[in-house]
Amino acid sequence: QDQFGRLLPTFVQVINFTEQEESEYWDVVSAVFEGKQVDCIASQSTFDLVPATSVDASINNKVRLLRTMLSWEEQLRSEVSISQIKHDAKFDGPPGPLNLGEVVVICWPNGEIMRLKAGSSAVDAAQRTGLEGRLVLINGHLVLPNTKLKDGDVLEVKI
């Protein structure tokens, strides 16, 4: 469900693993759930030796991108939490929620991922893409152009 309680579409992609690849997968999943640091695990499988189809290559690229993004997020959150702890200690205030100072928005239909300052509106994102349309949809719903964007919103501008 999204932040408004609406059901989101679910996309399922079946990936066939060898037994060893499946074992490696579950090792990584277990480590993540236990909160352990997960470094790149070198695979001993013959998966890399088999010529990859375009679908396999696409999936591998997406997995690499996802791992990189998760690593960036972890680094960013740790840096923000450290600076926030220092800030809170300076002002003796109770620790508040993490404020990363930006939101990530996906512009549709071209799929461009944009980082904007927290508090940015749909108009700000539309102007940044060069599309100053009359209709703005956020997460598939028509909204006013001055609607504030949240992290993960999908923005669509209709001309």
C-alpha positions as CSV (number, residue, x, y, z in Angstrom):
1,Q,0.0,0.0,0.0
2,D,1.1,3.6,-0.6
3,Q,1.0,6.4,2.0
4,F,-2.7,6.9,1.2
5,G,-3.7,3.3,1.9
6,R,-4.3,2.4,-1.8
7,L,-3.1,-1.0,-3.1
8,L,-0.1,-0.8,-5.4
9,P,0.4,-3.0,-8.4
10,T,2.7,-6.0,-7.8
11,F,5.2,-7.1,-10.4
12,V,6.8,-10.5,-10.0
13,Q,9.9,-11.7,-11.9
14,V,11.0,-15.3,-11.5
15,I,14.7,-15.8,-11.5
16,N,16.0,-19.4,-11.7
17,F,19.0,-19.9,-9.4
18,T,21.3,-22.8,-9.1
19,E,21.4,-24.4,-5.6
20,Q,24.6,-22.6,-4.8
21,E,23.2,-19.2,-6.0
22,E,20.1,-19.8,-3.9
23,S,22.2,-20.6,-0.9
24,E,24.2,-17.4,-1.4
25,Y,20.9,-15.5,-1.8
26,W,19.6,-16.7,1.6
27,D,22.9,-16.0,3.2
28,V,22.7,-12.4,2.2
29,V,19.0,-12.1,3.2
30,S,19.8,-13.6,6.6
31,A,22.7,-11.2,7.1
32,V,20.5,-8.2,6.2
33,F,17.8,-9.2,8.6
34,E,20.3,-9.7,11.4
35,G,21.7,-6.2,10.7
36,K,25.1,-7.4,9.6
37,Q,27.2,-5.6,7.1
38,V,26.9,-7.3,3.7
39,D,29.9,-7.0,1.4
40,C,30.0,-8.3,-2.1
41,I,29.9,-12.0,-2.0
42,A,32.0,-13.6,-4.7
43,S,30.1,-16.3,-6.4
44,Q,31.7,-19.7,-7.2
45,S,28.9,-20.6,-9.5
46,T,29.2,-21.0,-13.3
47,F,26.5,-18.3,-13.7
48,D,29.1,-15.7,-14.8
49,L,30.6,-18.1,-17.3
50,V,27.4,-18.7,-19.2
51,P,26.7,-16.1,-22.0
52,A,24.1,-13.8,-20.5
53,T,20.9,-13.1,-22.4
54,S,19.7,-9.5,-22.5
55,V,17.1,-10.3,-19.8
56,D,19.8,-11.8,-17.6
57,A,22.1,-8.8,-18.2
58,S,19.3,-6.4,-17.4
59,I,18.5,-8.2,-14.2
60,N,22.2,-8.3,-13.2
61,N,22.5,-4.6,-13.9
62,K,19.4,-3.9,-11.8
63,V,20.7,-6.0,-8.9
64,R,24.0,-4.1,-9.0
65,L,22.2,-0.8,-9.1
66,L,20.0,-1.8,-6.2
67,R,23.0,-2.9,-4.1
68,T,24.8,0.4,-4.9
69,M,21.7,2.4,-4.0
70,L,21.2,0.5,-0.7
71,S,24.9,1.1,0.1
72,W,24.5,4.8,-0.6
73,E,21.4,5.0,1.6
74,E,23.1,3.3,4.4
75,Q,26.1,5.7,4.2
76,L,23.8,8.7,4.0
77,R,21.7,7.6,6.9
78,S,24.7,7.0,9.1
79,E,26.2,10.3,8.2
80,V,22.9,12.1,8.8
81,S,22.4,10.3,12.1
82,I,25.9,11.2,13.3
83,S,25.5,14.9,12.4
84,Q,22.0,14.9,14.0
85,I,23.4,13.4,17.2
86,K,26.0,16.2,17.3
87,H,23.3,18.8,16.5
88,D,21.0,17.4,19.2
89,A,23.8,17.2,21.7
90,K,24.7,20.8,21.0
91,F,21.1,22.0,21.7
92,D,20.3,19.4,24.4
93,G,17.1,18.5,22.6
94,P,15.6,15.0,22.3
95,P,16.6,13.2,19.1
96,G,14.0,13.6,16.4
97,P,13.4,11.8,13.1
98,L,16.1,11.8,10.5
99,N,15.7,14.6,8.1
100,L,17.7,14.0,5.0
101,G,16.8,17.4,3.5
102,E,15.7,16.0,0.2
103,V,13.2,13.8,-1.5
104,V,13.6,11.4,-4.4
105,V,10.9,11.6,-7.0
106,I,10.4,9.4,-10.1
107,C,9.2,11.4,-13.2
108,W,7.0,9.3,-15.4
109,P,6.7,8.2,-18.3
110,N,10.4,8.5,-18.9
111,G,11.4,7.1,-15.5
112,E,13.9,9.8,-14.6
113,I,14.8,9.8,-11.0
114,M,15.2,13.2,-9.5
115,R,16.5,14.5,-6.2
116,L,14.8,17.6,-4.9
117,K,15.0,19.6,-1.7
118,A,12.6,18.6,1.0
119,G,9.4,20.8,0.7
120,S,9.6,20.9,-3.1
121,S,6.3,21.0,-4.9
122,A,5.1,19.2,-8.1
123,V,5.6,22.5,-10.0
124,D,9.3,22.5,-8.9
125,A,9.8,19.0,-10.3
126,A,7.9,19.8,-13.5
127,Q,10.0,23.0,-14.1
128,R,13.2,21.1,-13.5
129,T,12.2,18.5,-16.2
130,G,11.3,21.3,-18.6
131,L,7.6,20.3,-18.6
132,E,5.3,23.0,-17.3
133,G,2.0,21.3,-17.8
134,R,-1.4,22.1,-16.7
135,L,-2.2,18.7,-15.1
136,V,0.0,17.1,-12.5
137,L,-0.5,13.6,-11.2
138,I,1.3,12.3,-8.1
139,N,1.1,8.5,-7.6
140,G,-1.6,8.4,-10.3
141,H,-3.9,11.0,-8.7
142,L,-4.6,14.5,-10.0
143,V,-3.2,17.1,-7.5
144,L,-2.8,20.8,-7.3
145,P,0.6,22.0,-8.7
146,N,1.7,23.4,-5.3
147,T,1.3,19.9,-3.6
148,K,4.4,19.1,-1.6
149,L,6.3,16.0,-2.8
150,K,7.3,13.1,-0.5
151,D,10.1,10.7,-0.8
152,G,9.3,8.0,-3.4
153,D,6.4,9.9,-5.1
154,V,5.8,9.1,-8.8
155,L,5.2,12.4,-10.7
156,E,3.5,12.6,-14.1
157,V,3.0,15.9,-15.9
158,K,0.3,16.2,-18.6
159,I,0.8,19.0,-21.1
